[in-house]
């Protein structure tokens, strides 16, 4: 039996000759079947989506863009001119400013079909869970803050989706949902039209079910290395590092096991893998990251705090009120510390083809109240380096676990080439989606 | 004869007992008289302004905010929910997304009357002049990119206005128009809802005709030092530095003369003033700043470039196309270099009560085609430190020249205290507005 359209990745759809409307109808049917179990959407208007599909089908072949008709789920902190943007905040209920974020414009220009808005934790800034459930285990969190974007792609409710990461909001849900997540270099994609959480860390990124799809998105977003890699990456003879980071003490057995398997799988393919221990000063990354994050939130959410602090998550209220009493002096020390570590990290990363690191502390935990622990993703966000979560491993309860691949800053395209090859190897990690 | 209402600063208006409508009518009369000569406004609807004034007058005394009824001119790259935001770009003609920038919300919450939109160069990112003329000399530029905000405050067409600075877009027009300009510490005020030019440098700030007004704005924006200075600053016995920066070779006779006079005026009041030569590595600030600016613009304007590059300023097209062929490696070297210089600058600044520096190369040049040279303001923007332009001096053609006061990062409130005292001293510099 032929694969139903909704299961196709963007790349598969684009080469299938399928009409956009047929692809979209199949996806809408899938959503009708699964939405009550997963609840990935903050806004979705099937009639509008179908009208967009028909509009796209009517465009002559020679005028079509490289993402023609590809449905994109959009985290609900990106402005979209044709849909509300509500930030999972009662302060922004039905908020519809009628403007597109820069990345939305780039995707529409490439022919993408902006499909709907996916759930986010409040302002993508807290770990309080959303309505969204993990499609692989409905009693478990899909992670956050890009909860709906991770779950929707995993559950075949859209082939690709947009997320943002300030600590671990792309990589964590990608790992929890068993999909690819890509956080590019900080600043490589414009953040215009996306609600600010922390100016120093917020990074625009993507979810997909294949690295080929991430490459399409990287093209549309204009991501370029200094030298664009052309040849596919082959594992044999290449040099990897495994880096547990200074937050490793928080890792559980699922992630420890995944990392051990990854080393073995890579070595089996003829790669060298050495353990990389970051210099002691990198132990400061986590505390510096959290301090700057809190201080940034102080100015970011003053606006909402003054309008209606009773409608703001207590964590954000405490940030605006500076409950932790972080002085600007400490704030700047942390900010400057991270800045001086970034070129050092690039230099360390340059010794390897890629660094393999934990994405999460373990498989998605039970419960929807919290989106889980982001400690293990934070290092790379703070250091501004690109990361891809590659799925492949499995936890004690059968849930997916991914690992992070990391390179130096602005090696986004090279990282994707490495990820494509590593993804095949990590298929030996034992994870298989039942969806 | 009593001072006509339009000449009052915000602070003077607030203590006057004047109704908002009376203040606003006087200002609108002033604009009717002067608009053809100055052309500071990109959008202004007198009827709407009057209806807002009446709405504010109807608010009971006990519910009024600290900026009750104060008219604010808004640079046309800040979103305002009740007015278009057009960025001086044909791509955004009549663009009206119906949302307020964070700073607009803070000001409205404090009772401010959002008065109209002031002219800006295209996306506040180029030096091509606007329609706006310098009110002190209509054949001369008012500076940019916050052209209208500087000119409107100088010409008594509003008491305060908003600007942004990425290189010299607040301090330059403040100096050219003979008013106070305040660029706070980078990141101290949220940039939510303001068009991005360069994420690493764009800073939200203010124009006013008194430092007392800047203090009101600093309150409304939530600017706080680690220790809020309470007592007024007195000049006697205090320690100033004069810093010409590594860009001094571009300075003209007007600025050289202003700096010499400033030293004498401060010493006459019993302050010590020493010459500060920044360490040699600070010579890299200007080239690093320009490199990061260009590279940032590459991702920032990709959106508009893809939509319609023929409608984009050629400079911005060249940035997106990376005509200068700046590699990411060079981009990161420049970014990291500036980051490591910032704490060093704070340390140097901590040896003085404030640093006195040139604001501009000289008085506003003739012609409206270019908004002038921003080289001398850029050092402080790149280093993220707060700056106040204090007017007081005069150029060879009778145009105003201001000087910059600078402190370390997050000493914004202390800087304003120093500026209040220095402003009185600089009144001995010979500048007198004829408006």
Boltz contact constraints between the chains, C-beta under 6 A:
constraints:
  - contact:
      token1: [A, 97]
      token2: [B, 97]
      max_distance: 6.0
  - contact:
      token1: [A, 97]
      token2: [B, 98]
      max_distance: 6.0
  - contact:
      token1: [A, 97]
      token2: [B, 99]
      max_distance: 6.0
  - contact:
      token1: [A, 98]
      token2: [B, 97]
      max_distance: 6.0
  - contact:
      token1: [A, 99]
      token2: [B, 97]
      max_distance: 6.0
  - contact:
      token1: [A, 102]
      token2: [B, 303]
      max_distance: 6.0
  - contact:
      token1: [A, 105]
      token2: [B, 303]
      max_distance: 6.0
  - contact:
      token1: [A, 109]
      token2: [B, 306]
      max_distance: 6.0
  - contact:
      token1: [A, 190]
      token2: [B, 299]
      max_distance: 6.0
  - contact:
      token1: [A, 190]
      token2: [B, 300]
      max_distance: 6.0
  - contact:
      token1: [A, 192]
      token2: [B, 196]
      max_distance: 6.0
  - contact:
      token1: [A, 196]
      token2: [B, 192]
      max_distance: 6.0
  - contact:
      token1: [A, 222]
      token2: [B, 302]
      max_distance: 6.0
  - contact:
      token1: [A, 226]
      token2: [B, 327]
      max_distance: 6.0
  - contact:
      token1: [A, 226]
      token2: [B, 328]
      max_distance: 6.0
  - contact:
      token1: [A, 226]
      token2: [B, 329]
      max_distance: 6.0
  - contact:
      token1: [A, 299]
      token2: [B, 190]
      max_distance: 6.0
  - contact:
      token1: [A, 300]
      token2: [B, 190]
      max_distance: 6.0
  - contact:
      token1: [A, 302]
      token2: [B, 222]
      max_distance: 6.0
  - contact:
      token1: [A, 303]
      token2: [B, 102]
      max_distance: 6.0
  - contact:
      token1: [A, 303]
      token2: [B, 105]
      max_distance: 6.0
  - contact:
      token1: [A, 306]
      token2: [B, 109]
      max_distance: 6.0
  - contact:
      token1: [A, 327]
      token2: [B, 226]
      max_distance: 6.0
  - contact:
      token1: [A, 328]
      token2: [B, 226]
      max_distance: 6.0
  - contact:
      token1: [A, 328]
      token2: [B, 410]
      max_distance: 6.0
  - contact:
      token1: [A, 329]
      token2: [B, 226]
      max_distance: 6.0
  - contact:
      token1: [A, 332]
      token2: [B, 409]
      max_distance: 6.0
  - contact:
      token1: [A, 336]
      token2: [B, 343]
      max_distance: 6.0
  - contact:
      token1: [A, 339]
      token2: [B, 339]
      max_distance: 6.0
  - contact:
      token1: [A, 340]
      token2: [B, 340]
      max_distance: 6.0
  - contact:
      token1: [A, 343]
      token2: [B, 336]
      max_distance: 6.0
  - contact:
      token1: [A, 409]
      token2: [B, 332]
      max_distance: 6.0
  - contact:
      token1: [A, 410]
      token2: [B, 328]
      max_distance: 6.0
